[in-house]
């Protein structure tokens, strides 16, 4: 497994040189860049600016492993869904140009006026279209386990049952809903063969981290586990070093 950082709050105010430097000094091997943050890796970048981003990460020795978008496909309005699909395709192009291997997208709820199964199917069909587009750019589509109702693993499985393109994977998100029903292992098994990335949070919380990492090792997972913290800290470097040690105790 590899350890990286999601620039959700930690890293949100860092430009690219600072981000690379801080990841190097703390042992974080890669980053997933969130949109609308100071590093400013956005679809508005010119060709020259995109190449500069790619060069900075390549020369800095930190992997730009993904771009975190807010594209979502659950809306009952077809025009809104289409807008998000086309926006996701622009992010695919950007990922290709800056050297990122994938983009993160999300479900973000279930419209009350639409049958749940129909919404889940709509999300799955949207993902198939984006993944087919992404295939031409060598870019993976990563579906975050996210949103009210849609973060339940049986529903993520239902979405992925519609997805027939190998370019779509699940981004496990370490939510409380992972423990619902018959518990973590049962929910993990629903999607274990589709997990491509993992977002981890607060490794000293009550979430069953040892059990999760055991399941990941058993399933031969060798991808990215990405720290996504929501709590700000006045000393992120010190805390990142600490998290690296805690992560190693689980992952090795």
Secondary structure, DSSP 8 states (H G I E B T S, - for coil): -EEEEE-SSTTTT--HHHHHHHHHHHT--EEEEETTSTT---TT--HHHHHHHHHHHHHHT-EEEEEE-------S-HHHHHHHHHHHHHHHHHHHHHT-SEEEEE-----TTS-HHHHHHHHHHHHHHHHHHHHTTT-EEEEE--STTTTSHHHHHHHHHH---TTEEEEE---GGGGSTT-HHHHHHHHGGGEEEEEE--TTSSS-HHHHHHHHHHTT--SEEEE---S--S-HHHHHHHHHHHHHHHH-
